[in-house]
Amino acid sequence: MLERQRRSRNDASDLSLNWPGRQWEPGAVASVSAPPPLVTDEDHEVGPAPNASARLVFGDALDVAGSLLASGFEGKVSVVYVDPPFASQASYSYEARLDGPADGRVLRSLAYNDRWSGDGVGPYLDMLAPRLEALTKLLAPSGTIWVHVDYRASYLVRLLLDEILGRRAFLNEIVWRRAPNLGRQAASAQFGRTVDTLVVYGGDQATLNPPTRLEPIARESVRKDDAGRPFIAAPRGDYTDQSVARLESEGRVHRSATGKVYVKYFLVQDSQGAWCRKRRVDALWTDVPPLRHSPPGERTGFPTQKPRALLDRVVACASAPGDWVVDLFAGSGTTGESAHALGRRFVLGDASPVALGMARARLLRIGVPLRVERCRLEAAHEAPSPRVQIDRSGADVRVALLDPKEPLAWAIDPAARRGGPFRPAWHSERAPGVRTRAALKEASLTAPEGPIAVRVWHDDGSVGTCTLEAP
């Protein structure tokens, strides 16, 4: 049985959430004196980059957060976004759609497991609580943490964050309509479960800058003032006489023939030429369409993937260009793609090798100079060494991948170093879309004399590497 009870010790909140067999105690994260190191496995920066601006880490969120704290990230991060398991008691598979006949071919791999012993709540909370606590320690004074969950976990996350940060750190509970009310949901004996929740907490200096969206206005409601500016008018509501006077000096007051005061809201045109009113986005997000309506090239096949537009809004409203964004339940890497597109630096992490391979391929496909690291976990399990053919003519080298036939991605390090990170000079990834585009099968590049390493990533998260001397 879950219960909230008053706490006697002086912690962030005087309330705590108890559950049977509770293991987590606040403050334990801070006592970890020797966090595991971050080991660089692959570096697309290729050079001395001690502060790489795009990092992907294979590791558990708690370990990665501890390593980031120990390496100088404490109090430096503007946005922590996490989309953790939801205590759904289900397993989720990644579906790789391959090029081929019209009926398509699909490879399925276990992406992650969201099953917990017993009723699941206790073990789930013991997993989630310390990771949220560690992540909050990364936040800058103006930073915010966004936890994306659904009806199964949203109320639990709020109680955990109340305990970690205090109730006054709560900023927003944003409801995102992720799907229309159709099919079994609409026909069920309850209101359709079509929404997710983003729980947002931050420090005393945390501020958000909600964007505006365009609300179409019926043509018959549009008026024009003496200067020819289109507007709509609304009753003055609770505006004081002083406020009305200020608005009138700005040309924003309309008086009816009877002298009644209305406030003008000037209009803009959308891309179709329709008149619209700009409105600030509130905590109900119905204008971000579900992933099924995103471009085919965005849909990776990773389960529970979120649309890029959703992460664009989160990152844009809670950070500035150059800020750090962290997501340690990164899945297919949507947060990293958004952060990169908006000029932010980022660290992504995930304990699923399938997620790591998918996020890596996705980010490299759009040209992110990525550093791939691991934390405590060994490198993803090995696949059979790839079969390649290498032909050299002076410094010019041609490499052909003979097997596997359909890799998720592969890359070439033309100057392989024993014991050093893999540093690709060439790489290719499969690209999703209406028709999947396979990775290239051949590469031409220049390479010095010496060994050449080829590494292949498979859809199940395994990695195969071979090192050969070019003839």
N, C-alpha and C positions, 0 to 999 in steps of 0.2 A: 504494500500500500504506500502510495506517495503522500507525503505530507510536508507542509511548510511549518517550520517552528522558529521561534525567536532564538537568536544566537547570543551567547553571553560574552564571547570574545569580541575584540574590536577589529572587525574585518570591514571589507568594502561595504557590506550590507549587514543589517541586523537580522536578516532572514536567511534561512538555508532550506534547501530542498533535500529531504531524506528519502532514501529508497532502500529496500532490503539488500543487505550485503554491501552497502556503499563503501568503496575503496578510496575514492578521491578526497583529498583534503586540500583546501586552498593554501597556497604558499609552498607546496611541495616542489613545484616547478622551479621556483627561484633557488632551491637548495641543491639543484643538480650542478656539481662542481666541474665535471669533466664531460661536456657534451661530445657526441661523436663528431669527428671531423668531416668536412665536405671534401670529397675526392673527385677531381676532374677526370671524367672518362673521355670526353670529346669536346673539342674547342674549335668553334667556327670563327672565333675572333682572330686566331692565329697571330699571336703577338703578346706582348706583356700587357695584359688587361686585368689588373688586380681587382678592379671594381666593375666587372662585366655587367652591362646594363640589361641583359636578357639571359636569364638563368633557368634551367629546367633540372630539377633534382629528383632522383629516384630514392624515395625514402618515406617513412611514416611521418605524418604531420608533426607529431610531438618531437621526434628526433631532429627534423629539419628546423623547426622553430627554435629549439634549443641551440642548434649550431649557429643559426642566424643571430640569436641574441648574443652568443659568445663572440661573434665576429664583427660586432659593432652596429648591428641593426636595431638595437633596443632604442625605442623612442624616435625612429627615423621613418616609419612607414605611414603614408597618408591613407591608403585603402587596404584593408584586409577583407577579401571576399572569400567565402567558403560555401561550397555546395556539398555538404557531407551526406552520408547515408541518412535516410529518413526513418529508420527503424521499421522498415516495410516488411521484414521477414521474407524477403525474396532475393533471388540471385539475378544478375543482369548480364546479358551477353552482348558483345560487340558484333555487328554484322558487316563484313567486308564484301561489298558488291564488286564483282570482277567483270572485266570486259568480256564480251562473248555473245552468244545467241540472244534473241529477243526476249526469251523467257528469263534470262539473267542467271548468274551463278552467285551463290552466297557462301562465304566461309564464316562460321560462327566460333567465337572464343569467349570464355568467361572473362568479363571485364572486372567485376567486383562482386563481393558477397555482402548482402545486408541482412544476414540471418543471425539471430542472437538466441542464446539458450533460454529456456523457460519462456516467460511471457516477453522477454527481450528487453524490457525497459531498463532494468538494473544494469546489465552488462553494457547496453548501449550508452547509458549516461556515464558509466565509468570510463568508456572509451572517449566520449565527446568532451566531457568537462575539462580534463587536464589540457586537452588540445586547444580548446577555446581560451583557457587561462593563459597558456603560453603565447598564443597569437595576440592577445590583448597587450602583452608586454612589448610587442613590436611597435605599437601605435605611437605616432607623434602626438604632441599635445592637441593638435587640431585634427588628428586622424579619426577614422571611423572604421568599425568592423561591421560587415554585412554578412549575416548568416541566412542562407537560402534553404528553406525547409517547406514542409506542407503541414496539413492538419494533424499528422501523427506526431510531430515534434515541435511545432512552433511554440506552444505554451511551455514546453519543457526548456527550450532554449532561452526564453525570456527569464524564467526563474534562475537558470544557471548564470546568465549574464547579470541579473540583479545581484546575485551573490558575489560574483567576481568584481564587478565594476560599481555596483550600487545602483539603486533605482533611478537616481537623478542622471545617470549616464544614458538612459533611454532617450532616443531621438525620434524614431519612427517605426511603425509596423506597416510595411508597404504590402499591399495585396496586388498580385499580378495575375490577371486572367490569362492562363496558359493554354486554354482550350475552349472551344464552343461547347454548349450543352447539347450534345448529340448522342445518338446510339443508346447503349446500356445506361449511361449516366442519366440521360434525360428520362428514360423509362423506369428508372429505379424508384423505390418507395421513399425517396428523400430528395432534397435539392442536390443537383449535380455538383460533384466535387471537381470543380474546374479551375481552382485557383491555387497558387503557391504564395508563400509569405516570405518577405525579406525583413528580418529583424535587424534594426540598426541601432548601435550604441556608439558613444564617443566620449571624449574628455570634455573638460570645461570650455576649451577653445574650439571645439568641433563645430564646423558650419557646413551646411550643404547649400548648393546653388541649383535649385530645381529649374529645369529648362521650361520653355514655353512650347505649346503645341497649337496648331491652327484649328479653330472650330468653325466649320462652314456656317454662313448666315444666309437665311432665305432671302432671295432677291427683293421680295416685297417689304422686308424689314429694314433695308438699307436706305439711309437718308444722306443728304449732303449739306454741309454747312455753307456759309457765304463764301468761303475760300475754295469750295468745291471738294472738300475732303469728305470721303464717305465715312459714316459712323452709324452706330446703333445707340439707343439711349435706354437707360435703366433708372428706376426711381432712386432718389438720393439715399434711401436706406438710413443707416445710422451715422451718416456724415454730419459733423457739427457745422454750425454756421461759419465758423472760422475755416474749416476745411472746404466748404462750398466756395467761400471767397477766394481761397487759394486756387481751386480748380477753375473758377471763373477767370482768374487772371491768366491761366494757361489756355483759355479757350475751350475748356472741357465741360461747360455747363450749357444745357439747353433748357429754355423756359417755354412751357406750353402757352397757348393763347390765354389760359386762365391764370398764368403765373406760376404754375407748379414746376418745381425744380427737378430736372433729370440730369444724370451724369452721362457725358458722351464717352463712348469707347470707339476710338478710330480703328479702321479696318485696313487689312493688307490683302493682297491677292496671292493665291497659291499658284502652283505651277500650271494649273488648268485655267487660270484667270478668274476663279471664283473668289468672291469677297469673304474674308475670314476674320475672326477675332482671335488675337493672341491671348491664350490663357496659360497661367502657370500650372504646371503639372502638380497634382496633389498625390495623396497616398494610395489612390486607386488607379492602377495602371492597366487600362483596357486598350491602349493604343500600341502596345508592343505585340505583334502577332506571334503565334506559336512557331516552333521550328519548322513545322510542315509547310509553312508559307514562306520560309526563307529560300534564297536561291539554291538550286540543287548542289552547286559547288560548295556550299557551306555545310551541308549535311554529311557528317563524317561516318555515320553508322554507329557512333559510340552511344550507348544507352544513357538516358537522362541528360543528353546534351542540351544546353540552353542556347537560345538565339543570340547572335552577336549584338543585335540592337539592344537587348536587355543589358548586357555588360557595358556597351558603349555609354548607356545612360548612367549606370552606377559609377563608372570610372570618371566620366566627364563632370558629374555634379559634385564629386567628393575629392577631387585632386586637381593639380595643375601640371602643365607640361614639365617634365623632368622629375616629378615625384616618383616615389617607389610604390608599387602595387604588389601585394602578395596574395597568392592563392595556393594553399597546400592540400586541397582536395581538387586538383586541377582538371581531372578527366581529360577531355580531348583538347584542352588548351584555349578555350574561348576567351578567358580572361587575358591571357598573354597576347592574343591577336588584337583584342580591343586596346590594351595598354600600348602596344607597339604603334597601332594606327593613330593613337591620340598623343603620341610623343612622351609616354611615361616609361620609366624603367620598371622591370618586373622580375619576380622570382616565383616560379611555379614549382609545385611538388606533388607527387602522388606515389603511393605504395604499390600501385598496379603496374606491372610491366606492359600490359596492353595499353593503358593510358599513356605511359611514358612514350612508347613507340608511336602512338597516334599523334600526341601533342608535338613530338619532335618533327614528324613528317609534315604536319600542318604548318608549323611555324617556319621551317626551312623552305617550304613551298612558296611562302610569301616574302622570302628574303630576309628573315630575321637572323642577325649574326649571333647565333645561339651558343651558349656554353652548357654542356650536359654534365651533371655531377651525380654522385650518389652519396647517401648518408646512412651508414651502418649496414644497409642491405648490400649484399654482393651484387655484382653486375647481373642483369637479367639472364635467365638460364640459357645455356648455350644450345644453338642449333647446329646441325652438321655444317662443316666448313663449306663455303660456296665454291663452286667450280668456275674458274675463270680462264680466259685465254689472254695472254699479254704479248704484244708485239712491240718491239722498240726499233726506232731508227734515229740514232743519235739521242738527242734530248726529247724527241717526240715519242710518246707512248700511246698505244691504243689498247684499251681494256674492254673485253667483251664478257658479259655475265652469261654463262651457259646454264647454270642451275643455282638457285631455284628460278623457275620460269616467271613467277608472278610475285615478286617481293613487295612488301609495303614500301620499302625504300632501300637504297644502297649507296655507298660512298667509297671514295678512294683517297687514301693518304699516300702521296707519292714519295714521302720521305719518312717512312716508318721509323719510330724510335723505340727501342726496347725499354719497357717500363714507363714510357711517357704517354700522355693523352693522345688519342686518335685525333689527327688534325686534317680534316678533308680539304682537298683542293677542288674536288668535284663531287656532286651528289645529285640524286634524282629520286623523286617520290611519286607514288601513285596519286592521282588527283580525282576526287569524286566529282560527280556531275550527272547530267542526264545520261551521258555515256561516259563511263569511267575511262580515264586516260592512264594507261599503264606507265610504270617507270620506264625510262629509256633502257635499252639493253647494251648500248655501247657508249664508250667515252673516249675522247681524245684529249690529251693534256701533255704538258712538259713535265719531266721528272729528272732529278739528278740520278747519277749512278747509285745503286744500292737497292735495298728491299722496298717493295710496294705492298701496302696493306689494303685489303678490300673487306668491307664490313657490310653485312646484310641484315635488315630488320624484317621480321615476319609478323603476320597479323596476330599471332598468339602471344606476342611479346618477347619471343626468343630472338637471340642475336647470334649470327654466325660470322666468324672472322677467319681470314687466311692471310698469310704474309709470304710473298714470293719474290724471288729475284727476277727482274725482267731480263729476258735473253739478250 
